[in-house]
């Protein structure tokens, strides 16, 4: 009996000892399967996340760390369980991190889309307020609002954001075009009103029709809701503004012509040209200017004033062409030719000096006639009798020699500032009525000419 018990004991102990390695093998096999399942699950999760739009940087980082986990190999059989446990923990950590990163990216994409959707709704409301057409676009936000909640990947949210951006750009472009067109119309209306205000300074001007045109063109502006509808309104306002501007220009042109004609009349009277009844005619036309009300009237008066100016210019030419009588055979004589821009000094009929000169410009000509030198100065300072701002004003300047021969400031003098003498100088760079002489000839002339010397100015 005792022997039997010992035998049974030996059998049981042997069985237990044999079961220990079998249990270890079974445990190792379970861990390996768990690792493989975890790896498979992580591979699938990472692939799905990348396909769903996981950012490349995050995906690369997770993949690299995953490869590091997979690269761990035990150096002995008894280290296998420890290595598998470590892998399971590491893969689990990577899985959690993947889930966290992916969910955060999904949340960020959804939030960005929600903000974009909010901007879209604001733009829709703005366009609706201006009556801008949203044809072909998602006028309501219901369809777009449901997609963010239904979308489960960043890619799907980004795709929806792209569609929304495209629609936003289209509607924003329509709104910008509308506002640009409206701004152009408003500017044209303001320009027309400004011109009308300027014209309103002259009560005699007939501008009622223009005012009615502006009122009619702008009456329905608030009912216009398309860019194309502004075009005819803009054209009408621009046409009205052009009409008012033409009226103002015609008035300005007529008054400028009056001033020019009166200046020509003054020149003709100064040199003794025959002007007849032209002063009264010009004054009569000036009176009509004060009552002219439309563009046609101003243009007609401008034409008539121009005709008077041309007639006066002809009278001036006739006067300048008239021969001047003088005795060139005795004593000293200075002769100035306006046509040739030449001065010649004579002694008892013989020329002693000839030089090119520059005489008065067309607006301020040197008057033909017979005169005498009655003042001589050396030096002499010329001071402009015209105020600053006048087209005839000039800065004060000194000359070395000056001889006055016509009362009112007509001198023969040198001109340090001048380099052009001779033919054409009076037409394009003429004086204010004086006779400019180069320095060397003027020095001779001043010393040669006694007081009372005759000066003949002829064409």
TAUR-V814016 format. One record per residue. RES is the residue in three letters. PSI is psi in degrees with one decimal (NA if undefined). NEAR is the number of other C-alpha atoms within 12 Angstrom. Layout:
res,psi,near
RES,PSI,NEAR
RES,PSI,NEAR
//
This chain:
res,psi,near
UNK,-44.7,7
UNK,-36.8,8
UNK,-35.8,9
UNK,-42.4,10
UNK,-41.2,11
UNK,-37.8,12
UNK,-43.7,13
UNK,-41.8,14
UNK,-43.3,14
UNK,-40.6,14
UNK,-44.3,14
UNK,-46.6,14
UNK,-40.4,14
UNK,-40.6,13
UNK,-41.1,14
UNK,-42.3,14
UNK,-33.5,14
UNK,-27.8,14
UNK,-23.2,14
UNK,-54.2,14
UNK,-32.1,14
UNK,-39.0,14
UNK,-39.9,14
UNK,-41.4,18
UNK,-41.9,18
UNK,-40.9,15
UNK,-42.1,20
UNK,-39.6,23
UNK,-38.3,17
UNK,-43.2,19
UNK,-42.3,24
UNK,-41.7,23
UNK,-39.9,19
UNK,-40.2,23
UNK,-45.1,29
UNK,-40.0,20
UNK,-40.9,19
UNK,-41.4,29
UNK,-43.6,29
UNK,-44.3,19
UNK,-41.0,21
UNK,-41.4,31
UNK,-44.9,24
UNK,-42.2,17
UNK,-43.3,27
UNK,-41.6,34
UNK,-43.1,21
UNK,-39.4,21
UNK,-43.3,34
UNK,-43.4,28
UNK,-29.8,19
UNK,-7.0,27
UNK,18.4,27
UNK,136.7,34
UNK,141.0,26
UNK,-39.8,19
UNK,-43.1,13
UNK,-43.7,24
UNK,-43.7,30
UNK,-40.8,18
UNK,-46.3,19
UNK,-40.0,33
UNK,-41.2,27
UNK,-44.2,15
UNK,-34.6,22
UNK,-39.6,30
UNK,-32.7,19
UNK,-38.2,16
UNK,-43.3,26
UNK,-25.2,24
UNK,-12.3,13
UNK,123.2,20
UNK,132.0,17
UNK,147.0,17
UNK,-12.3,11
UNK,158.3,10
UNK,-33.2,14
UNK,-9.9,15
UNK,-7.6,15
UNK,-48.2,24
UNK,-41.4,27
UNK,-43.5,22
UNK,-40.7,25
UNK,-41.2,33
UNK,-41.9,26
UNK,-42.5,23
UNK,-44.8,34
UNK,-43.7,31
UNK,-44.2,21
UNK,-43.1,26
UNK,-38.6,34
UNK,-41.1,25
UNK,-42.4,21
UNK,-38.6,33
UNK,-43.3,30
UNK,-42.9,19
UNK,-40.1,25
UNK,-46.3,35
UNK,-41.6,25
UNK,-47.9,17
UNK,-44.2,27
UNK,-43.3,34
UNK,-37.3,22
UNK,-41.7,21
UNK,-39.5,29
UNK,-41.9,31
UNK,-43.0,23
UNK,-43.3,22
UNK,-40.1,32
UNK,-41.1,32
UNK,-42.0,21
UNK,-40.9,23
UNK,-38.5,33
UNK,-40.9,26
UNK,-41.5,19
UNK,-37.9,30
UNK,-36.0,34
UNK,-44.1,22
UNK,-38.8,23
UNK,-42.5,33
UNK,-38.9,26
UNK,-42.4,20
UNK,-39.1,34
UNK,-44.1,32
UNK,-38.9,22
UNK,-43.8,23
UNK,-39.2,29
UNK,-38.7,21
UNK,-34.1,17
UNK,-2.4,24
UNK,23.7,23
UNK,135.5,31
UNK,137.1,27
UNK,30.2,29
UNK,135.2,16
UNK,-0.5,12
UNK,167.2,24
UNK,96.7,25
UNK,-31.3,26
UNK,162.1,21
UNK,3.0,23
UNK,-48.8,13
UNK,-44.3,16
UNK,-30.6,30
UNK,-30.3,26
UNK,-25.4,17
UNK,-42.6,25
UNK,-40.5,33
UNK,-32.3,22
UNK,-24.8,16
UNK,136.6,23
UNK,1.8,25
UNK,149.2,30
UNK,-34.7,35
UNK,-43.2,27
UNK,-37.0,24
UNK,-40.8,34
UNK,-36.9,30
UNK,-41.4,22
UNK,-37.9,30
UNK,-36.5,31
UNK,-44.9,20
UNK,-43.1,22
UNK,-38.8,36
UNK,-41.0,26
UNK,-43.8,19
UNK,-38.3,28
UNK,-44.3,30
UNK,-40.1,22
UNK,-49.5,25
UNK,-38.5,33
UNK,-37.4,28
UNK,-41.3,21
UNK,-42.3,30
UNK,-40.7,29
UNK,-41.8,22
UNK,-40.3,24
UNK,-46.5,28
UNK,-36.1,26
UNK,-45.5,20
UNK,-41.3,27
UNK,-40.4,30
UNK,-38.4,19
UNK,-41.7,23
UNK,-44.1,33
UNK,-41.3,24
UNK,-40.5,21
UNK,-39.7,29
UNK,-41.9,34
UNK,-39.7,22
UNK,-43.6,24
UNK,-41.5,35
UNK,-37.5,29
UNK,-43.8,20
UNK,-39.0,30
UNK,-37.2,35
UNK,-40.2,22
UNK,-43.4,21
UNK,-28.9,32
UNK,-13.1,21
UNK,-18.3,14
UNK,95.5,22
UNK,-25.7,17
UNK,-15.8,21
UNK,139.5,29
UNK,97.1,27
UNK,6.0,32
UNK,-41.1,20
UNK,-39.7,17
UNK,-40.7,33
UNK,-40.2,26
UNK,-37.6,19
UNK,-42.4,27
UNK,-42.8,36
UNK,-44.3,22
UNK,-39.2,17
UNK,-33.5,31
UNK,-3.5,29
UNK,-38.7,15
UNK,22.4,15
UNK,-41.6,26
UNK,-15.8,17
UNK,-1.0,16
UNK,127.3,26
UNK,18.9,26
UNK,149.0,28
UNK,-40.5,29
UNK,-32.9,20
UNK,-18.2,22
UNK,-23.8,30
UNK,-51.6,25
UNK,-32.4,21
UNK,-44.2,32
UNK,-42.4,32
UNK,-41.7,24
UNK,-42.7,25
UNK,-40.9,36
UNK,-38.1,29
UNK,-40.8,22
UNK,-45.5,34
UNK,-39.5,34
UNK,-37.9,24
UNK,-43.4,28
UNK,-41.5,36
UNK,-39.9,28
UNK,-38.3,24
UNK,-46.5,33
UNK,-40.5,32
UNK,-39.4,24
UNK,-40.5,30
UNK,-47.4,36
UNK,-43.2,23
UNK,-38.8,26
UNK,-43.8,34
UNK,-34.1,29
UNK,-40.3,23
UNK,-36.9,32
UNK,-45.6,36
UNK,-41.3,24
UNK,-42.4,26
UNK,-41.6,35
UNK,-35.9,31
UNK,-41.4,25
UNK,-38.4,36
UNK,-43.0,38
UNK,-40.0,27
UNK,-44.6,34
UNK,-42.8,37
UNK,-35.3,22
UNK,-35.1,26
UNK,2.2,32
UNK,23.2,22
UNK,154.8,28
UNK,116.2,25
UNK,-10.6,31
UNK,-135.8,17
UNK,16.3,14
UNK,-34.3,29
UNK,-42.9,26
UNK,-35.7,15
UNK,-44.3,25
UNK,-41.3,36
UNK,-36.8,22
UNK,-42.2,19
UNK,-36.6,32
UNK,-38.6,27
UNK,-38.1,17
UNK,-30.5,26
UNK,-34.4,34
UNK,-17.6,22
UNK,-3.0,19
UNK,138.1,29
UNK,-15.5,27
UNK,172.1,33
UNK,-41.1,29
UNK,-41.1,22
UNK,-42.5,25
UNK,-40.9,36
UNK,-38.3,29
UNK,-44.4,23
UNK,-36.6,37
UNK,-43.2,33
UNK,-43.0,24
UNK,-40.3,27
UNK,-37.5,37
UNK,-39.7,28
UNK,-40.0,23
UNK,-40.1,35
UNK,-42.9,31
UNK,-39.9,23
UNK,-39.7,27
UNK,-39.3,35
UNK,-37.6,31
UNK,-39.4,21
UNK,-38.2,26
UNK,-43.5,32
UNK,-42.9,29
UNK,-41.3,21
UNK,-41.0,27
UNK,-30.1,29
UNK,-12.9,21
UNK,134.3,19
UNK,144.2,17
UNK,127.9,22
UNK,131.6,16
UNK,162.4,22
UNK,106.6,19
UNK,3.8,24
UNK,-10.2,14
UNK,132.8,15
UNK,-160.0,23
UNK,143.7,31
UNK,137.0,36
UNK,124.7,45
UNK,128.5,42
UNK,122.1,40
UNK,116.6,35
UNK,-35.5,39
UNK,-35.9,27
UNK,-10.2,25
UNK,53.5,34
UNK,139.2,33
UNK,132.7,39
UNK,131.1,32
UNK,128.2,33
UNK,142.0,28
UNK,108.3,23
UNK,42.4,15
UNK,-6.8,19
UNK,134.8,18
UNK,127.5,19
UNK,-15.7,22
UNK,134.7,27
UNK,137.7,26
UNK,151.6,30
UNK,147.7,34
UNK,177.2,41
UNK,125.4,43
UNK,-169.6,48
UNK,145.5,36
UNK,166.9,26
UNK,-35.2,28
UNK,-24.8,31
UNK,66.4,28
UNK,156.8,35
UNK,119.3,45
UNK,131.8,44
UNK,152.2,40
UNK,-178.3,31
UNK,125.2,27
UNK,178.8,31
UNK,146.6,29
UNK,124.0,31
UNK,-4.6,24
UNK,143.3,26
UNK,136.3,28
UNK,145.3,26
UNK,108.8,20
UNK,-176.5,18
UNK,136.0,22
UNK,123.5,20
UNK,130.4,28
UNK,130.2,18
UNK,126.9,19
UNK,-10.8,17
UNK,143.4,15
UNK,157.9,13
UNK,133.9,13
UNK,-20.8,11
UNK,146.4,11
UNK,-14.5,14
UNK,-2.8,20
UNK,145.5,16
UNK,152.3,18
UNK,149.4,18
UNK,143.8,16
UNK,145.5,18
UNK,145.1,20
UNK,160.9,29
UNK,-35.3,29
UNK,136.1,34
UNK,133.7,37
UNK,117.7,42
UNK,130.9,33
UNK,-11.2,36
UNK,132.0,29
UNK,144.8,17
UNK,5.9,16
UNK,27.7,24
UNK,116.4,33
UNK,156.0,40
UNK,120.3,48
UNK,162.0,46
UNK,163.0,40
UNK,91.6,35
UNK,-23.6,18
UNK,-8.2,20
UNK,142.8,24
UNK,-10.6,18
UNK,120.3,24
UNK,162.5,32
UNK,-169.5,30
UNK,132.1,22
UNK,-19.8,23
UNK,-33.4,28
UNK,-26.9,34
UNK,-38.0,26
UNK,-17.1,17
UNK,46.0,26
UNK,170.0,32
UNK,-173.6,37
UNK,16.7,33
UNK,-20.7,36
UNK,173.5,36
UNK,111.6,49
UNK,132.2,45
UNK,138.6,43
UNK,155.7,33
UNK,-50.4,26
UNK,-49.7,21
UNK,-34.6,28
UNK,-35.5,34
UNK,-44.8,25
UNK,-46.1,23
UNK,-40.7,36
UNK,-41.4,32
UNK,-29.1,18
UNK,-28.2,22
UNK,119.2,35
UNK,163.0,23
UNK,141.0,22
UNK,-1.7,21
UNK,137.0,30
UNK,135.8,33
UNK,121.7,41
UNK,122.6,34
UNK,118.9,43
UNK,163.5,34
UNK,NA,27
//
